[in-house]
Structures are given as structure tokens and as C-alpha cells.
């Protein structure tokens, strides 16, 4: 019986030894959580508006790997929420350097970078950054970003021209330029211009709740009578934007 008990103990020790070794390795390594899990936890904290926890997760991820561009981007977003725009700018510039051509994230990085410069009232740097993004990428989101922030810093002519370029290069079923134009017209008190732009967006995507909500804010009930086919009213929008038609002419949507 003594021999049997000894055998059981020996076997138990053999089974537990790998477990103890694994734990020792984790302790020696500082029990580092992988960056992918830190980013996941950080994004969940952001979704819950737990900015402090998100800050901790993304900061830890960057300390572990300074080339983690996603954590750099999200840390910039956190810094904007903390009203620390200079630190947000530095984080987004690092993210952009590390990931200059990502179809999904580069536009988001540029959005956050523009906001960080705007919050610092760095108007010249903001205008230069917006123009560089438009020159480097030349996509509809780049022109809409340019129009949005130039409008915010009272460069009305620059904003109008950027809207025209967005309209020129947008896919024929893309309501985004019209939604952005509607926001612009509403912000300067031109309700009729906003309704025209939103009417075109509504024609393209009548079930878009973003458009419906904008109509309601302007005091209108969304419905088919507000839809405007985007072929007939371009000259009206051109006059409101006060920019001559570009050559070649705008595509027919």
C-alpha cells in the first residue's frame, strides 16, 4: 500500500510539473497580455466610454510595441476625448507614419489628426494637412474632410471647392457628398440649400436613417416628396456653392 501511495504521488507530481513550469515562465515574462487582447479591451472600454481604462490598455500596448499603429490611432482618439489635442496629434502622426495606405484605417487616422489640429486652433497646419491628404489620396472622404474643416475655420471658398471635387469624384450612388453638403448649408443657416442637398441624398438612399434624422432636425418629415433626382438640380447647388462648373462636367448621377 505504501508503494502504491508513493506511485500516485509521483505521477501527480509529473502531471503538475508542466503547469508549474508554465506559471513560472509567465511570471518571469511579467504576464504580458498580447497587444491584440489589449486593443480588444481598449476598444470595449471606449465603447463603454470608460476613457481611463481605454487609456491604460492602449498605453500598455504601445509600451510593449511602439510600432502598434492601431493602438497609436486609438490612443489618439482617447487623447481627443481627454481634451489633450497635442498628444492626440503626436499619436495620430505616428499611426499615419506606420500605416500610410490602409484603406480602412488611414482615413480614420486622418480624421482624428485633422480634429487634433482643429482643437489646437492650428489653422495653417490644418489647411496644409488637409491639402496634402487630398493631393496624396484624392478620394471622396479626403475632399469631404477638407470641406468640413475649411468650413469650420471660415475658409468658405476652400470648403465650397472641396465639396465640388467630392461631387465630381463620388460614385453615382454615394449619398455622402450630399449629406455633407446638407450639414454645411444647415451650419450657415441656408435651410433651403440643406433640403436640396438632403433631397438628393434621400433619392439615392431613401432608407438611410442619417438622412431622415437631418430632415427632422430641420423641421421636415422624411418622405418621397422630399426626394430630388440628382440630375436636375446641380446648377442650383452650384450657385449656392458659388463655384463655376468644373471641366469636364460633373458626372450624371
Order of alpha helices (4+ residues) and beta strands (2+ residues): alpha-alpha-alpha-alpha-alpha-alpha-alpha-alpha-alpha-alpha-alpha-alpha-alpha
